[in-house]
Amino acid sequence: MKVMIINGPNLNLLGKREPEVYGNTTFEEYFAQLQRNFPEIELSYFQSNVEGELIDKIQEVGFQYDGIVLNAAAYTHTSIGIGDAVKAVETPVVEVHISNTHQREDYRHISHIARAAKGVILGFGLRSYDLAIQSFVKSQ
């Protein structure tokens, strides 16, 4: 099984950015833990602050992987293009967020991805990624 994790803008700053919201762990540290937690899954990781690069990656892997875990970060609330890319591919996508976006600013309550996603997981910190990966394992 192959699962791609795609992270959007500012998630490269995990461990430094707003630790009270996002914690002190970098995503690279957490990704190594995910690989240990799911040794039977071929996990890949991509991060970009550029909307078009996220769309390109979704299109690139969206017909050959078994699952995509997507944290589009702020683009979740603004990017119709990313939502359309999720709709266009065959690979199921689980939208994740580290924080509970419904406890935050009103504009974060809207997702242009959720309608096309297999599911949405939010508010469990970095464990949101574990839960998303588990959803692919359980559906096999």
C-alpha positions as CSV (number, residue, x, y, z in Angstrom):
1,M,0.0,0.0,0.0
2,K,1.3,3.5,-1.0
3,V,0.1,6.6,0.8
4,M,1.3,10.1,0.1
5,I,1.1,12.9,2.7
6,I,0.8,16.3,1.2
7,N,1.2,19.4,3.4
8,G,0.5,23.0,2.4
9,P,1.8,26.4,3.4
10,N,3.6,27.1,6.6
11,L,3.6,23.4,7.7
12,N,7.3,23.4,7.1
13,L,7.5,25.6,10.2
14,L,5.9,23.0,12.6
15,G,7.9,22.9,15.8
16,K,8.6,26.6,15.6
17,R,5.3,28.2,14.5
18,E,2.6,28.8,17.2
19,P,3.6,25.8,19.4
20,E,0.6,26.4,21.5
21,V,-1.6,25.5,18.5
22,Y,0.7,23.1,16.5
23,G,3.1,21.7,19.2
24,N,6.9,21.5,19.3
25,T,7.5,18.6,16.9
26,T,8.7,19.2,13.4
27,F,6.9,17.3,10.7
28,E,10.1,15.5,9.7
29,E,10.3,14.1,13.2
30,Y,6.7,13.1,13.2
31,F,7.0,11.6,9.7
32,A,9.8,9.3,11.0
33,Q,7.4,8.2,13.8
34,L,4.6,7.5,11.2
35,Q,7.0,5.3,9.2
36,R,7.7,3.3,12.4
37,N,4.0,3.1,13.3
38,F,3.1,1.9,9.8
39,P,6.0,-0.2,8.5
40,E,3.7,-2.1,6.1
41,I,2.8,1.1,4.3
42,E,5.1,2.9,1.8
43,L,4.7,6.4,3.1
44,S,5.8,9.4,1.0
45,Y,5.8,13.1,2.0
46,F,5.6,16.3,0.1
47,Q,5.3,19.9,1.4
48,S,5.0,23.2,-0.5
49,N,4.0,26.7,0.2
50,V,2.9,27.1,-3.4
51,E,-0.7,26.3,-4.4
52,G,0.1,25.1,-7.9
53,E,2.8,22.7,-6.7
54,L,0.2,21.1,-4.4
55,I,-2.2,20.7,-7.3
56,D,0.6,19.2,-9.4
57,K,1.5,16.7,-6.7
58,I,-2.2,15.7,-6.3
59,Q,-2.4,15.1,-10.0
60,E,0.9,13.3,-10.1
61,V,0.0,10.7,-7.4
62,G,-3.7,10.7,-7.7
63,F,-3.9,7.8,-10.1
64,Q,-1.2,5.5,-8.7
65,Y,-1.3,5.7,-4.9
66,D,-3.8,4.0,-2.6
67,G,-4.4,7.1,-0.5
68,I,-3.5,10.8,-0.1
69,V,-3.5,12.5,3.3
70,L,-3.9,16.2,2.5
71,N,-3.4,19.1,4.9
72,A,-3.8,22.0,2.5
73,A,-3.5,24.4,5.5
74,A,-4.8,27.8,4.7
75,Y,-5.5,26.8,1.1
76,T,-8.2,24.6,2.4
77,H,-10.3,27.7,2.9
78,T,-9.4,29.5,-0.3
79,S,-8.4,27.2,-3.1
80,I,-11.1,26.0,-5.4
81,G,-8.2,24.6,-7.6
82,I,-7.1,22.2,-4.9
83,G,-10.6,21.1,-4.3
84,D,-11.0,20.5,-8.1
85,A,-7.8,18.5,-8.2
86,V,-9.1,16.3,-5.4
87,K,-12.3,15.7,-7.4
88,A,-10.4,15.0,-10.5
89,V,-8.2,12.1,-9.2
90,E,-9.1,8.5,-8.5
91,T,-7.0,8.1,-5.3
92,P,-9.1,8.7,-2.2
93,V,-8.1,11.8,-0.2
94,V,-8.5,12.3,3.5
95,E,-8.4,16.0,4.5
96,V,-6.6,16.5,7.8
97,H,-6.0,19.5,10.1
98,I,-3.9,19.6,13.3
99,S,-6.1,22.1,15.0
100,N,-9.9,22.0,15.2
101,T,-10.6,24.6,12.6
102,H,-14.2,25.0,13.9
103,Q,-12.8,26.5,17.1
104,R,-10.8,29.1,15.2
105,E,-11.7,32.1,13.0
106,D,-14.9,31.9,11.0
107,Y,-13.2,31.8,7.6
108,R,-11.5,28.5,8.7
109,H,-14.9,26.8,9.0
110,I,-15.1,26.5,5.2
111,S,-13.3,23.8,3.2
112,H,-13.1,23.6,-0.6
113,I,-11.7,20.1,-0.2
114,A,-14.2,18.3,2.1
115,R,-16.9,17.8,-0.5
116,A,-14.6,15.7,-2.6
117,A,-12.7,14.0,0.2
118,K,-13.2,10.5,1.5
119,G,-13.3,12.1,5.0
120,V,-12.1,14.9,7.2
121,I,-10.1,14.6,10.4
122,L,-9.3,17.6,12.5
123,G,-8.4,18.7,16.0
124,F,-6.3,15.7,17.1
125,G,-3.0,17.4,16.7
126,L,-0.4,15.4,14.7
127,R,-2.4,12.3,15.5
128,S,-4.8,13.4,12.8
129,Y,-2.3,12.0,10.3
130,D,-2.3,8.6,12.1
131,L,-6.1,8.5,12.0
132,A,-6.1,9.3,8.3
133,I,-3.6,6.6,7.5
134,Q,-5.6,4.1,9.6
135,S,-8.7,4.9,7.5
136,F,-6.9,3.6,4.4
137,V,-5.7,0.5,6.2
138,K,-9.2,-0.3,7.5
139,S,-10.7,0.1,4.1
140,Q,-8.5,-2.5,2.4
